[in-house]
């Protein structure tokens, strides 16, 4: 991906209380039980994200030890597998401050990849907003941050986390997490809206037959980033354990806890996913506006976000080992007040999932996500737009659920892409 600019905003979408009640339909679960199960699902999802990150780390070890087409392919497959459970945790953002404060370490996007490694000449040599735009820390054991020389001779997890990540207070200086690893496994996607993902050669890690220089430092960076990802996910598994900080926070106040579930569902549905990650790309027809851009895995990323949103409502989750989890759910809580509203909410979630699955199937059989959003691709654009429409529509029902449960005013994330599309082009 060649990064030129990031256009986005967060505009508050206010949800006000309006009592909606059609009479009890089923026995309501205790809110505490709903929240306890919500925390149990979080723990399971982050634990799955951790186990798949450990598998990725092992595949990266194998790639570094013996670079080959096979070990690079295996590492890429492990990265794609690791994204599945992680993306389903994103619904815990927005309503849970502990997740919001942590998330930027593991899934920050987009990134100015010239900070990390070599880039194509078309990437350019400077950016008005980022002095580290082409710092290429892999090639340079000394770099300057805020005008001061920094020793980058040892690329360690601590160096990435404490010195390089968001260096110079620039959010695009993403040095850690899934997307930094993704770039190091695939390289830039230079295909525009044509077919193909990044195509980094395995010899970028072969010290005996090194391409593009600095193979040892590149391997050190990849390993440091992978180690750090495992460490960061371990932190969140602990936080969502029964006595963990996140679980205690959710259970401390039942109304705030239920509000956190719906804030996560609504904000991820509307401002984050439908707006910043999807509608912006359709408006601009820009292949750079895709979440898993180097790997062409964006369709799966979006689908798993939608699965996670539905899971937060239904209380259902299928673990990576096939174990199915169920328990007291927000769905049951809503149905006890308004069964028709619960049916509507589940129907809207199903409609979105169907559209997401159609988009994902198209990506597997016809064209990648970045091609779908390309200019002049009416059918591809419409496929993505159908998923966006589903997300927007389900957010409207989430607003009604908030009102029906008398939760007061909840502020959901918005997006210029949806709320003020003309601003995107200014």
Phi, psi and omega in degrees: 000134176256111186275124179249312182201161176236122180244121180187159178206162176242113182248127185295132173251109187270136178245120182254157184281132171214113187300127176232121184207123180245012179099147184295140180246321178220167178292131183279137171289159176291134179308324179299322179292322176299315182290323177298317179291323176303317178290322177299319177295320178300314181299317180295317182293315179292328176294321175294320177298322179293314182296322179286330175292324176293322176296322176297317180300319178294321178293326177292321175302317181293322178297314182292322182291323183214081182298131178197169174303321184291315182288328175293316178299318180295321178294319177296317179296323178293323177296313180299318178296324181291334181290334186299301180291326181299312183300330179286351174273347189296340177294347176276357173284172173072315180265347182237102185306325182297326178285318180299319181292336185263329192304324183298340179284335188245337185223022179299140184195147358280169181235148173272096190293343176295342173299324191269311192210183179297150178223163179294153181302329181294345179295333182094179184240353181203161178221136181299329185260001186212106180289346180257020185307319178233041181295329177047071184296334178295324181271347189232109179288352173228131176226166177249129177237122183054038176082356182252137180289134182239136179280113179246024184292329178249113180267103183237165174304322181294319179298315180298314186286319190264336184245314190270324185294123183056036179302143182069018182059031178254117185297331181288350176277067180276115184249351186229170172094186184303319188282330172295318177296317179304313179299320182287339177270324184253328189078180182297144169269106184258017187266000182058231177262017174271171182290148175117142176259196175296157187221050179294132179282149179296337180292351171296347179243004184265100184293340179275341181214059193284130171256145175065012171072159170060038183298324179293319179289326177296317177296320179297319179296312181301315180294319179297317180294320179292317177301317181294321178300315178299314180299317181294320178291325175301321178300318183284329174298317178296319182297328183259009172295164183308325179254016182283164184299317182292318179297315179299321180295318180295321184277348186293328182217112187297318181294317178294325179295313177297321177298323180298320179300311184287328175297316178297315179299311185289318183289321177291319179300311192269283189294317186281303188277303181297322184272284189291325185268338186240302185297324180301317180293323178292321179295317185271346185051041188252117180294347177284344181268060175224141193294304178263071195285325185286328187262352188057040180254013188299323180302318180290323178301312180294318179300316182289331170299315181295322176297319179296321178298313179298321180299321179297332180274315186273342183075019182249140178207134175256117183287166184296338177270005178094351178295131180258128181252135174221164179176184180306131190232161172299324177306313180294324179295318178291317182299327179294335178265319185207094185297325180295322179292320176299316178299319178298316182297314180295324177295319179294319178297319178296321179297317178297315180297322178297317179293320178295319179294324176297317178297316181294321179294322177297321179296327181282331190247338190236302184199153180287165183302319181294333174285324180301323183271005181293152180296136178085357179265080186300316183291318178295315177303317182294325179296316178291319181298325179298321177291320176299314180300321178297318179296317179295317181296318181291332177296323177298322177286326174302321176300319180291325177296315178304315180295319184295331181268007177054051184266002180082200182272124178239132180265121178258154177293137175247186181203136175304326182303328179258320188274325182215067186302333180296333180292335181298329186264002181275000000 
